[in-house]
Structure formats: C-alpha cells, structure tokens
Amino acid sequence: MHLMNNYNRQPVAFTHGEGCYLFDEQGRRYLDALGGIAVNTLGHAHPRLVKAICEQAGRLIHTSNVYRVREQELLADRLAGLAHMDEVFFCNSGCEANEAAIKLARMYGHQKGIDLPAIVVMEHAFHGRTLATLSATGNRKVQAGFEPLVSGFVRVPFDDLPAIEQVAVNNPNVVAVLFEPIQGEGGINIAHNGYMRALRRICDERGWLFMVDEVQCGIGRTGVWFAHQHAGIRPDVMTLAKGLASGVPIGACLTAGPAADLFKPGNHGSTFGGNPLACVAALTTLDVIEQEGLMARAVVLGDAIRGGLKTALADVAGIVDIRGDGLMIGIQLDRPCGELVGRAIAAGLLINVTAGNVVRLLPSLIYSDADAKRLVDMLATLIREFLEA
Ligand SMILES: *Cc1c(COP(=O)(O)O)cnc(C)c1O
C-alpha cells in the first residue's frame, strides 16, 4: 500500500451504488446516510446524471479557461439567478472556493487603503485544509503542526452578536466576515436568522464583506437553495462545492455588490476550474433538484428523520440534542461516540461522527420515506445499544 496515511479509513471498499445504497466487494448492501459527506446530492448512479456525464464526456471534457466555456457560462447564469448574485468563479473544491473568497476580501481591503486586512471567522468553523483555509478554520487539530499560520483572521464565538460588535468597535482592519450558516464539521451548529440579519446590517454599516461558506449546507439540503436564504438576506460572497455536481469535483465562489468586479485578468485562476464535464454535472444536479422537487423533500425527510429519532430515543439517557435543518442532521450524545461509525458499518449503515460526540447525517436528497424510516430504525437501535451498554 503506497497511499499516504492521512485518513482514518474504515476497512470497507465499495464497488457500486444505486440510489441511497452502496455495495461492497463482498456484495453486502449499506444504507448511505453520509452521501460522501454531503456530496452525492442525487444519490448514487442517478440515471439522468449518468447520462448527462456520459454524453458530455463523449463531446468534451476539458478545454481551458484561455477560451470561452459555454457550459460554465450557463452554470454561472443559473447559480447567479438562484442566489441573486452577480458573478461566479469556478474551481474544483471547497477550500479553493474559500481561498478565492479570502483573496477577494484582501483585495477589497487593499482597494480601501487597508494594508493589513483582517477577516472575522468563527470558533468551530471549518473552511478547508489549504494553508489559508486551515488558518481560517476554528479547530486547533486542523492547524497543529502547520504553523506559521496565515495571518489576518480574527476569531469570535459562533452565533454571538456582541462578540462581533466588539470586534467592530476595536478592529479597524476588518474587511469581511466569513462563516457557515450551519457549521458542518463543527457539529451541526445553526446560526440564528436574527444573528445573520444583524450581521448583514453590521457589514453594511462598516463596509465589511458578508461572506458565507455554503460548501456543506448549500444546494437544497436545508429546503432552500442556500441556507442563508432562510434569513432573507443576500451575501456579498458565497462559496459552494460538495453537493453542487453530485460527486464530480467542482467549487464556486459567487460575488455580489461590493465584492463583484474585484478580480481582473491575472488576479486568480484555475486550470481545471469550470470545465465542461463538471459544469454539465452541476447543471444536471440543479435541474433534477428543481424538477423532482427535492428541496421540499429535504424538509419532509429531515423532519421525519429527526422526529423519528426523537420518538425512538425519548427514553434513552445520554442524548443531549437532536438538531439540524432538512437533511443536515446532528445527534449530540453526552460522550465521545466515534466507535458508532464502525458499529454502523457492521450493521449495514453509513454514518459519520464529528466534533467527537455528534452523529452526523448528510443523506442524499433522493431518499424515499421508507429509506428514511429504515435509517431511523437502524440508527436508533445502534445509539440505544451504545448508550445502554
Ligand atoms: C468540506 C468543507 C470545506 C472544504 O472543502 P474541500 O472540498 O474538502 O476542500 C470547506 N468548508 C466547509 C463548510 C466544508 O464543509
């Protein structure tokens, strides 16, 4: 084995998938409640996605951003329309989308005459593993060993308005705020709508860019295209990746208002970013979400899964909280529960544990009601056995 040892891998490998099920090398079937970490929006082997990718691969996979790319123009128009934003830069991953956002904020600051621009970021945030994005991440484990970190980030507690107001008074170098409307890796922590609206107002008053990382919570998962839309606000910068193309690598950084028109030719780029294959996969993903009503389904399924778990686990000691929005679900226990991942695999279920004691579910949006019920039954049994052991 010549793979670098940078992942804690489970001892299972899959050969194929169908809908929300995966099949391993022994032919065993698993209910997938992780969806490749919020990536497989349409589940596995969705016929429309497979067809679109195959047809595009037969036409054109990659040219270059040296030329016009029609599929990229179409996807940019589509995303800008859904998000009410002005411009889109395409890359290949979430950390790259956030790198673009960070560079935009710095350029914005320099244009305002701020030589050492700072970006407000949150505790328990996750923004990626590149040097700038791990510096923006609010988790020491992600940063340890990689110092010196990139400077220019100011950290505050999540969903805490007075903390932001204090920074506003004390730090004239701040040019932007970057946060996840729902923190994923941090344990499914939801920013209140009132907080987001107040933050929007502070950004307007101060001339800060309001930047949302929707890499995990975006693309229909919470019942709206983008989670910040629950608060009825528009960001200046939004980053996307994970679920955007249902598994084909893609990232996007969208801008509006004061954040639009900042980059000029030569300021930023990506060789692969926005290639025809990835853009067609994203356009197809968006079409299917819309035409099959999957955002409304995400709400119904999320309510059913959270409600079902609450009922099934009502008499079990050790459940701290069952929370989430749509198909972004966290079950917080009163103790570390990483071993649940392996136990679930043994039972034929794929889940994740984050922040040490939060079982995280990020199912695809194509679950049937019966799949959701199966997930509740399997998971409730596993959690009960674990807590009562
Ligand atoms: C996963 C994630 C990232 C990083 O995305 P990569 O594609 O792994 O670089 C950034 N932000 C959030 C909120 C994420 O969940």
The ligand as an SDF file (V2000), in Angstrom:
LIG
                    3D

 15 15  0  0  0  0  0  0  0  0999 V2000
  -15.8130   20.3150    3.3030 C   0  0  0  0  0  0  0  0  0  0  0  0
  -15.8140   21.7640    3.5830 C   0  0  0  0  0  0  0  0  0  0  0  0
  -14.8190   22.6160    3.0750 C   0  0  0  0  0  0  0  0  0  0  0  0
  -13.6280   22.1030    2.3180 C   0  0  0  0  0  0  0  0  0  0  0  0
  -13.9950   21.5130    1.1030 O   0  0  0  0  0  0  0  0  0  0  0  0
  -12.9170   20.6300    0.2880 P   0  0  0  0  0  0  0  0  0  0  0  0
  -13.6240   20.3490   -0.9980 O   0  0  0  0  0  0  0  0  0  0  0  0
  -12.6490   19.4110    1.1060 O   0  0  0  0  0  0  0  0  0  0  0  0
  -11.7140   21.4650    0.1250 O   0  0  0  0  0  0  0  0  0  0  0  0
  -14.9420   23.9650    3.3200 C   0  0  0  0  0  0  0  0  0  0  0  0
  -15.9640   24.4580    4.0200 N   0  0  0  0  0  0  0  0  0  0  0  0
  -16.9400   23.6750    4.5210 C   0  0  0  0  0  0  0  0  0  0  0  0
  -18.0680   24.2920    5.2740 C   0  0  0  0  0  0  0  0  0  0  0  0
  -16.8920   22.3000    4.3320 C   0  0  0  0  0  0  0  0  0  0  0  0
  -17.8370   21.5230    4.8570 O   0  0  0  0  0  0  0  0  0  0  0  0
  1  2  1  0
  2  3  1  0
  2 14  2  0
  3  4  1  0
  3 10  2  0
  4  5  1  0
  5  6  1  0
  6  7  2  0
  6  8  1  0
  6  9  1  0
 10 11  1  0
 11 12  2  0
 12 13  1  0
 12 14  1  0
 14 15  1  0
M  END
$$$$
